[in-house]
Amino acid sequence: MAVIDVAAQPGLPSRYRVVPGSCDIPIGVLPKTSTTAPEKPEDIASSLIEKVNSSIAKKDAAALASLFIDNSYWRDHLCLSWEFRTLKGAQALSKFVVESPSAIKFELDHSSPFKAPHNGPIDALGEVNGIEFFIKVTTAFGNGRGLVRLAQEGEEWKIFTVFTTLHEMTSHEELINGRRPVGVQHGAHQGRTNWQDRRTADENYEGKDPAVLIVGAGQGGLTAAARLKMLNVDTLVIDQEDRIGDSWRHRYHQLVLHDPVWYDHMPYLPFPPNWPIFTPKDKLAEFFESYVKLLELNVWVRTELKSSSWDEKAKQWTVVLQRTKADASTETRTFHPRHVIQATGHSGKKNLPTFKGMENFQGDQICHSSEFPGAKEGQKGKKAIVVGSCNSGHDIAQDYYEKGYDVTMVQRSATCVVSSNSITEIALKGLYDEAAPPTEDADTYLMSLPLEMFKLQQTKITKAVNQNDAKTLEGLAKVGFQVDRGPMEAGLLLKYFQRGGGYYIDVGGSQLIVDGKVKVKQGQEISEILANGIRFADGSELEADEIVFATGYQNMRTQARIIFGDEVADRVGDVWGLNAEGEFRTIWQRSGHPGFWFMGGNLSLCRYYSRLLALQIKALEEGIATY
């Protein structure tokens, strides 16, 4: 398979072209279907799957197309190609499937009532009835899983959506459960070493090179390393921080995850049953350290990537690392990995605007939110300005208020606001909660909706959460805080997918604004930083002893340019946002530069996509896929 150079844009399919901004995916349209629930959904599902298998085996595109409604979707993650694809329309998807080089076969999954064929809402909200069921997928090189939704067209049942995602490759399955290592050699063996000796040698890379180097030991780097380890791909993770987890430890003092625990589990080691619903940053940092130890991941902290270069002919990197050891001595090591993964965070370098007069500010502190240490105690009466109105901005403003500061938030554009209660009790309820299905099943279900239909679903969820949050939203509007409903009123998740920000999960900050305890300066650009505050475009001024810019981060590609140079950054596409098919751009997949990958996202996205990233690398390592 040829590598795609996204810089060479003419002639490429639109989904690969580097375009400014994320594609604005349209909202899907549900099929018109009967409201009568079928008596035997099992028989209907079984018959259709048998016909699908027969049509694919015969490579009969016309027969396959006849099994789908016209406005149908097939979302595929690595089962039919080494790409993330969403095909729309019976003719287009049937052509794609029968022409795929990978043979594919389906089987109904009866392992639980949740997975077996059953009558259910094909819009995932209960408004349009149909049949849904999980499937087991067999491909030419492995097996996967997926989900199918059926809709009734007249008297006939047809397929509305199919989702397929690769789970493992034949003969290269994960080394877990029945394939776990023995851990010992019984009997007498000359030169035998114990576990600690072997572990130390492995971690120090004595006489060997890693196949994969990961830069960054946050959730992106650690989940990717864990998946690669289970596939027996030697992986070294490096991080500049002093300890694993410091990327969370060093963030502002009051930070707590806004996602509930059920949505945030990590691969192989879910959080314990007594874990709090919302995870404090330092507790997450401690878990990361334990995760590395328990899974025996190779992580070097206090390590810098000093230089890197790609050998096109040898298909390998040359990387020079400088490592500071526990005894404060330093060593320089040169490795030749075949893959490098940038896992330096969801975004790139901090987005710190430059304003006239910043160097003349005479207050106590002016910084980006990533550098904010937390509000100081005993500062009652001090004035603080927080520039930015998303998660970090609200959390920092709340921290300032609790320490007695006079706080003003500067909001330059509208913010999508959803309460934490609405997230847990409406948006994620039933899929990620205490009584929900196993996490991997929930992930399959969530990913099974093509983005157009997911967007439609999210418009309905957004209406429900806004109704639940109506009092808060009305209060915000009265004090001049602007709220939006996300792209095409599809809410918080779509704004996250398309922009990577622009939202606030309300954990108390909104009420402070409603009550006037945190003031708002809305809709004015900053024209100048004064010695003791800020002047705005309308000529108004605000005094400040401290100013924090909660203004987000740039694209991950900007960080690639800093770390790996122009040669790499010029070949890769923009990261994050959606392509023309509604799949994420560049991240977790071939980047446009051979042997270079991006990894990041929240804990949930890292959990799901880390498997797919690792499978792509394993396939290249074993010659199952080629550049």
C-alpha positions in Angstrom: 0.0 0.0 0.0 1.5 3.3 -1.1 1.9 6.0 1.6 -0.1 9.1 0.9 1.8 12.4 0.8 -0.8 14.9 1.8 1.4 17.7 0.6 1.0 16.6 -3.0 -2.7 17.6 -3.2 -3.6 17.5 -6.9 -5.4 14.3 -7.7 -5.9 13.1 -4.2 -9.3 12.1 -2.9 -10.7 15.1 -1.0 -10.5 13.3 2.4 -6.7 13.5 2.2 -6.3 17.1 1.1 -5.0 19.6 3.5 -7.8 22.2 3.8 -8.0 25.0 6.2 -10.3 24.1 9.1 -12.4 21.0 9.8 -15.0 19.9 7.2 -18.5 20.8 8.3 -20.2 17.5 8.0 -23.9 17.8 7.2 -26.6 16.5 9.6 -27.9 13.0 8.5 -31.4 12.1 7.7 -33.1 9.1 9.2 -35.0 6.7 7.0 -38.8 6.5 7.1 -39.5 3.2 8.8 -42.4 1.3 10.4 -43.1 1.9 14.0 -44.2 -1.7 14.4 -41.7 -3.8 16.2 -41.0 -7.1 14.4 -41.7 -10.3 16.3 -38.5 -12.1 15.3 -35.6 -9.7 15.0 -33.2 -12.7 15.2 -34.6 -14.3 12.0 -34.5 -11.0 10.1 -30.9 -10.2 11.1 -29.7 -13.8 10.4 -31.3 -13.8 6.9 -29.8 -10.4 6.0 -26.3 -11.3 7.3 -26.4 -14.5 5.3 -27.2 -12.6 2.1 -24.5 -10.0 2.9 -21.9 -12.8 3.2 -23.0 -14.4 0.0 -22.9 -11.2 -2.0 -19.5 -10.3 -0.7 -18.1 -13.8 -1.4 -19.4 -13.6 -5.0 -18.2 -10.0 -5.3 -21.7 -9.1 -6.5 -22.0 -5.3 -5.9 -25.5 -5.1 -7.3 -26.8 -7.9 -5.0 -25.0 -6.3 -2.0 -26.4 -2.8 -2.8 -30.0 -4.2 -2.9 -29.6 -5.2 0.8 -29.1 -1.5 1.9 -31.5 1.4 1.8 -30.4 4.1 -0.5 -29.3 6.5 2.2 -27.1 4.0 4.0 -23.7 4.1 5.6 -20.7 1.8 6.1 -18.1 3.0 8.6 -14.9 1.0 8.6 -11.9 1.2 10.8 -9.1 -1.0 9.3 -11.2 -4.1 8.4 -11.5 -3.4 4.6 -8.5 -1.2 4.2 -5.7 0.2 6.3 -7.7 3.5 6.6 -10.6 5.0 8.5 -13.4 5.3 6.0 -17.1 6.2 6.0 -19.0 5.4 2.8 -22.4 6.7 2.1 -25.1 5.4 -0.3 -25.8 1.8 -1.3 -24.0 1.9 -4.6 -20.8 3.6 -3.3 -20.4 1.4 -0.2 -21.2 -1.9 -2.1 -18.6 -1.0 -4.7 -16.1 -0.2 -1.9 -16.7 -3.5 -0.1 -16.6 -5.9 -3.0 -13.5 -4.2 -4.5 -11.7 -4.3 -1.1 -8.5 -6.5 -1.2 -9.6 -7.9 2.2 -12.2 -10.6 2.2 -14.8 -10.1 5.0 -17.4 -12.2 6.6 -20.0 -11.5 9.3 -21.4 -13.6 12.1 -24.1 -12.6 14.6 -22.8 -11.9 18.1 -25.0 -13.6 20.8 -22.6 -13.2 23.7 -25.0 -10.9 25.6 -28.5 -9.6 25.3 -27.1 -6.1 24.6 -25.3 -7.6 21.5 -27.8 -10.0 20.2 -30.4 -8.9 17.6 -33.2 -6.9 19.3 -35.7 -4.3 18.5 -34.3 -0.9 19.2 -34.0 2.7 18.3 -31.7 3.1 15.2 -31.2 6.8 16.1 -30.0 5.7 19.6 -32.7 7.9 21.2 -35.9 5.9 20.9 -37.6 8.0 18.2 -37.1 5.8 15.2 -37.5 2.0 15.7 -35.6 -0.7 13.9 -33.3 -3.7 14.7 -29.8 -3.4 15.9 -27.2 -6.1 16.7 -23.5 -6.6 17.1 -21.4 -8.7 14.7 -18.2 -10.6 14.8 -16.1 -9.8 11.7 -13.6 -12.1 10.0 -11.1 -10.6 7.5 -8.3 -12.0 5.4 -5.8 -11.0 8.1 -7.7 -11.0 11.4 -10.9 -10.4 13.1 -13.0 -7.5 14.3 -16.3 -6.5 15.7 -19.1 -4.2 14.7 -22.7 -3.2 14.8 -25.5 -3.2 12.2 -28.8 -1.3 12.2 -31.7 -2.3 10.1 -34.7 -0.2 8.9 -37.9 -1.3 7.3 -38.5 -0.1 3.8 -42.1 -0.9 2.9 -42.5 -4.6 3.8 -38.8 -5.3 3.5 -36.0 -5.0 6.1 -32.8 -3.5 4.8 -29.5 -2.3 6.3 -29.2 1.3 7.3 -25.7 1.4 8.9 -22.8 -1.0 9.3 -19.8 -0.4 11.5 -16.7 -2.6 11.3 -13.5 -2.2 13.4 -10.4 -4.4 13.5 -9.7 -6.0 16.8 -6.8 -8.3 16.3 -4.6 -9.9 13.6 -4.3 -13.6 13.0 -1.1 -15.1 14.5 -0.3 -11.7 16.1 -2.9 -11.5 18.8 -2.4 -9.6 22.0 -0.3 -11.3 24.6 -3.0 -11.4 27.3 -5.2 -13.9 29.0 -4.5 -17.3 27.4 -1.4 -15.9 25.7 0.1 -14.3 28.7 3.9 -14.8 29.3 5.0 -17.6 31.6 7.3 -15.3 33.6 9.9 -17.9 34.6 12.1 -20.7 33.2 11.9 -23.7 35.6 14.9 -25.9 36.0 18.6 -25.2 36.0 19.9 -22.7 33.4 23.4 -21.2 33.3 23.4 -17.4 33.5 19.8 -17.3 34.6 18.5 -13.9 35.6 15.6 -12.9 37.8 12.6 -10.7 36.8 14.2 -7.5 38.1 17.4 -8.1 36.2 15.5 -8.7 32.9 13.3 -5.8 33.6 16.2 -3.4 34.2 18.0 -4.5 31.0 14.8 -4.2 29.0 14.1 -0.7 30.3 17.6 0.5 29.7 17.8 -0.8 26.1 21.0 -2.7 26.7 22.2 -3.8 23.2 19.0 -3.1 21.4 16.9 -0.4 19.7 13.2 0.2 20.1 11.0 -0.4 17.1 8.9 2.5 18.2 9.8 5.8 20.0 6.9 7.7 21.6 7.5 11.3 22.5 5.2 12.1 25.5 4.1 10.1 28.5 0.5 11.4 28.9 -2.6 9.3 28.2 -1.8 9.3 24.5 1.7 8.0 24.8 0.9 5.5 27.6 -2.1 3.9 25.9 -0.2 3.6 22.6 2.7 2.0 24.5 0.4 -0.4 26.3 -1.3 -1.6 23.1 2.1 -2.0 21.3 3.5 -4.0 24.2 0.6 -6.4 24.1 1.4 -6.9 20.3 5.1 -7.5 21.2 6.3 -4.4 19.5 9.3 -3.0 21.5 8.4 0.6 22.4 10.3 3.3 24.4 8.4 6.3 25.7 10.3 9.5 26.6 9.2 12.6 28.5 11.0 15.7 29.6 9.2 15.8 33.0 10.8 14.5 36.2 8.0 12.0 36.9 5.4 10.1 35.0 2.2 12.0 35.4 3.8 15.4 35.8 2.0 16.7 32.7 -1.2 16.5 34.9 0.5 17.2 38.3 1.8 20.6 37.2 -1.5 21.9 35.9 -3.6 24.4 38.0 -4.1 23.4 41.6 -7.9 22.7 41.5 -8.1 20.7 38.3 -10.4 17.7 38.3 -11.5 15.8 35.2 -14.9 16.8 33.9 -15.6 13.4 32.4 -17.0 10.7 34.6 -14.9 7.6 35.5 -16.8 5.2 33.3 -16.0 7.2 30.2 -12.3 7.4 31.1 -11.1 3.8 31.7 -7.7 3.0 30.3 -6.8 -0.2 28.3 -6.1 -3.4 30.4 -6.3 -1.6 33.7 -9.7 0.0 34.4 -9.9 2.3 37.3 -10.8 0.5 40.6 -14.4 0.2 41.7 -13.9 2.7 44.5 -12.4 5.4 42.2 -14.2 8.7 42.4 -16.6 9.6 39.6 -14.5 12.7 38.8 -10.7 12.2 38.9 -8.5 14.8 40.6 -5.4 15.6 38.5 -2.9 14.4 41.0 -4.8 11.2 41.5 -4.7 10.6 37.7 -0.9 11.3 37.8 -0.4 8.7 40.5 -2.5 6.2 38.4 -0.3 6.9 35.4 2.8 5.9 37.4 1.1 2.7 38.6 0.0 2.0 35.0 3.6 2.1 33.8 4.8 -0.2 36.5 2.1 -2.7 36.4 2.1 -3.1 32.6 6.0 -2.9 32.5 6.1 -0.1 30.0 9.5 1.3 29.1 9.4 5.0 30.0 12.4 7.4 30.3 11.6 10.6 32.1 14.0 13.6 32.2 14.8 12.8 28.6 15.0 15.2 25.6 14.9 14.4 21.9 18.0 16.3 20.7 17.8 15.5 17.0 16.0 13.3 14.6 16.2 12.4 10.9 14.4 10.0 8.6 16.3 7.6 6.2 14.0 7.1 3.2 16.0 4.2 1.9 16.4 2.3 5.1 12.9 3.3 6.3 14.1 4.1 9.8 14.8 7.1 12.0 18.0 8.2 13.7 17.2 9.8 17.0 19.6 11.2 19.6 18.3 11.3 23.1 19.8 13.0 26.2 18.7 11.4 29.4 19.3 12.6 33.0 19.4 9.6 35.3 18.3 9.4 39.0 21.9 10.2 40.2 21.9 13.4 38.1 24.4 12.0 35.6 23.5 12.3 31.9 23.9 10.0 29.0 23.4 10.4 25.3 21.9 7.5 23.3 21.4 7.1 19.6 18.6 4.8 18.4 17.1 3.8 15.0 13.4 3.2 15.5 11.2 2.5 12.5 8.3 4.5 13.9 8.1 7.7 15.9 4.8 8.7 17.6 4.2 12.3 18.7 2.1 12.1 21.8 2.8 15.6 23.2 -0.8 16.4 24.0 -4.1 16.8 22.1 -2.9 20.1 20.7 0.4 21.8 19.8 2.3 24.6 21.5 0.4 27.0 23.7 -1.6 29.7 21.9 -0.4 32.8 23.7 -1.4 36.0 21.9 1.0 38.8 21.7 -0.3 42.3 22.6 1.2 45.7 22.7 2.6 46.5 26.1 2.8 42.9 27.5 6.4 43.5 28.5 5.4 46.6 30.6 2.8 44.8 32.8 3.8 45.5 36.4 1.3 43.2 38.2 2.1 40.0 40.1 1.6 37.6 37.2 0.8 37.4 33.5 0.9 33.9 31.9 -0.8 31.2 29.8 -3.2 28.8 31.6 -0.7 26.0 31.1 1.7 27.9 33.4 -0.9 28.9 36.0 0.2 27.5 39.4 -3.1 28.2 41.1 -4.5 31.2 42.9 -2.6 32.4 45.9 -4.0 32.3 49.4 -4.6 35.6 51.3 -5.0 37.8 48.3 -8.5 39.2 49.1 -9.1 42.4 47.1 -6.6 41.6 44.4 -7.9 41.8 40.8 -7.6 39.0 38.3 -8.5 38.8 34.7 -8.9 35.5 32.9 -8.9 35.8 29.1 -10.9 32.8 27.7 -14.2 31.2 28.5 -13.8 27.5 28.1 -12.9 24.8 30.6 -9.6 26.1 31.8 -10.9 29.7 31.9 -13.8 28.8 34.1 -11.8 26.6 36.4 -9.1 29.3 36.9 -11.8 32.0 37.5 -13.4 29.8 40.1 -10.1 29.2 41.8 -9.4 33.0 41.9 -12.9 33.6 43.3 -12.5 31.0 46.0 -9.2 32.7 47.1 -10.9 36.1 47.5 -9.9 37.8 44.2 -12.0 40.2 42.3 -12.3 38.2 39.0 -13.3 39.2 35.5 -13.6 36.7 32.6 -13.0 38.1 29.1 -15.2 36.2 26.6 -14.4 37.0 23.0 -16.7 34.4 21.3 -19.6 32.2 22.3 -19.1 29.2 24.5 -21.0 25.9 24.4 -22.0 25.3 28.0 -23.3 21.9 29.3 -23.6 21.0 33.0 -21.7 18.1 34.4 -25.0 16.7 35.6 -26.3 16.7 32.0 -23.2 15.0 30.7 -23.5 12.1 33.2 -27.3 11.9 33.5 -28.3 12.5 29.8 -25.4 12.5 27.3 -23.6 9.4 28.6 -26.4 7.7 30.6 -26.9 4.1 29.7 -23.7 3.8 27.8 -21.1 5.0 30.3 -22.4 4.6 33.8 -22.3 2.2 36.7 -24.9 -0.2 35.1 -23.8 0.3 31.5 -22.4 -2.4 29.2 -18.7 -3.3 29.3 -16.5 -0.4 28.2 -15.3 -2.0 24.9 -19.0 -2.7 24.0 -19.9 0.8 24.8 -17.0 2.1 22.6 -18.2 0.0 19.7 -21.7 1.3 20.1 -20.6 4.9 20.3 -18.3 4.6 17.3 -20.9 2.7 15.2 -22.8 5.9 14.3 -21.4 7.5 11.1 -20.7 11.2 11.8 -23.7 12.5 9.9 -26.0 10.3 12.0 -24.0 11.0 15.2 -24.5 14.7 14.5 -28.2 14.2 14.1 -28.3 12.3 17.4 -26.3 15.0 19.1 -28.7 17.8 18.0 -31.4 15.9 19.9 -29.2 15.3 23.0 -28.3 19.0 22.9 -31.9 20.0 23.1 -32.4 17.6 26.0 -29.3 18.9 28.0 -30.2 22.6 27.2 -33.7 21.9 28.6 -32.1 20.4 31.7 -29.7 23.4 32.0 -32.3 26.0 31.1 -32.1 28.0 34.3 -28.3 28.3 34.1 -28.3 29.2 30.4 -31.0 31.9 30.9 -29.0 33.3 33.8 -25.9 33.5 31.7 -27.7 35.3 28.9 -29.0 37.9 31.3 -25.5 38.9 32.4 -24.2 39.0 28.9 -22.3 35.7 28.7 -22.8 34.3 25.2 -23.7 30.6 24.8 -23.9 28.6 21.6 -25.1 25.1 20.8 -22.1 23.9 18.8 -21.8 23.3 15.1 -25.3 23.1 13.6 -26.6 23.0 17.2 -25.0 19.6 17.6 -23.5 20.4 20.9 -20.3 20.0 22.9 -18.9 16.8 21.4 -19.1 18.0 17.8 -17.4 21.3 18.8 -14.7 19.2 20.4 -14.3 17.0 17.3 -14.2 20.0 14.9 -12.3 22.6 17.0 -10.8 20.8 19.9 -12.3 23.4 22.2 -14.8 26.1 22.6 -16.9 24.5 25.4 -17.3 24.4 29.1 -18.5 21.4 31.2 -20.1 23.3 34.0 -18.9 22.3 37.5 -19.9 25.5 39.3 -18.3 28.3 37.3 -21.5 29.2 35.4 -23.4 30.0 38.7 -20.6 32.3 39.8 -21.1 34.2 36.5 -24.9 34.2 36.9 -24.5 35.5 40.5 -22.0 38.2 39.5 -19.3 36.7 41.6 -17.2 36.4 38.4 -17.8 39.4 36.1 -17.8 39.1 32.3 -16.3 41.4 29.6 -17.8 40.1 26.4 -17.3 40.6 22.7 -14.4 43.1 22.8 -10.9 42.4 21.5 -7.9 43.4 23.6 -6.0 46.3 22.1 -3.2 46.8 24.7 -1.8 45.4 27.9 -1.3 48.3 30.4 1.1 48.5 33.3 -1.8 47.7 35.6 -4.5 46.0 33.4 -6.0 45.7 29.9 -7.4 48.2 27.4 -10.0 47.0 25.0 -10.9 47.9 21.4 -13.9 50.0 22.6 -11.5 52.1 24.8 -12.6 50.6 28.1 -10.1 49.4 30.6 -9.9 46.8 33.4 -7.4 46.9 36.3 -5.5 43.6 37.0 -2.9 42.4 39.4 -2.8 39.1 37.6 -3.7 38.1 34.0 -4.1 34.5 32.7 -4.6 33.7 29.1 -6.8 30.6 28.9 -6.5 30.9 25.1 -5.9 27.2 24.2 -3.3 25.6 22.0 -2.3 25.5 18.4 -2.5 22.5 16.1 -0.4 19.4 16.9 1.4 20.0 13.6 3.0 23.2 15.1 4.6 21.1 17.8 5.8 18.6 15.2 7.6 21.5 13.5 9.3 22.5 16.7 10.4 19.0 17.7 11.0 17.3 14.3 11.6 20.2 12.0 10.2 21.6 8.7 10.9 18.4 6.7 8.5 16.4 8.8 5.9 19.1 9.5 5.6 20.0 5.8 4.7 16.5 4.8 2.0 15.8 7.4 -1.6 17.1 7.3 -3.3 19.3 9.8 -4.3 17.3 12.9 -7.7 17.0 14.4 -11.0 18.2 12.9 -12.9 16.1 10.3 -12.2 15.2 6.7 -14.8 15.1 4.0 -16.1 11.6 5.0 -16.5 12.6 8.7 -13.4 10.8 10.0 -10.7 12.5 12.0 -7.8 14.0 10.1 -4.3 12.7 10.3 -4.3 11.6 14.0 -4.1 7.9 14.9 -3.3 7.0 11.2 -0.7 7.5 8.5 0.2 11.1 8.8 1.7 11.7 5.3 5.2 11.1 6.5 6.3 7.4 6.6 7.0 6.1 10.1 5.5 9.2 11.8 2.3 9.1 13.7 0.2 11.4 15.9 -1.5 10.2 19.1 -3.7 12.2 21.5 -7.2 13.1 22.6 -9.1 12.6 25.8 -8.9 9.3 27.7 -11.9 7.8 25.9 -10.5 8.5 22.4 -7.0 7.3 23.5 -8.5 4.1 24.8 -10.3 3.3 21.5 -7.8 4.6 18.9 -4.7 3.4 20.6 -5.6 -0.2 19.5 -6.0 0.9 15.9 -2.8 2.8 15.8 -0.9 -0.2 17.3 -2.5 -2.6 14.8 -1.4 -0.4 11.9 2.2 -0.3 13.2 2.2 -4.1 13.9 0.9 -4.7 10.3 3.8 -2.7 8.9 6.3 -4.5 11.2 5.0 -7.9 10.0 4.8 -7.0 6.3 1.0 -7.4 6.4 0.7 -3.8 5.2 3.4 -1.8 3.3 4.1 1.8 2.7 
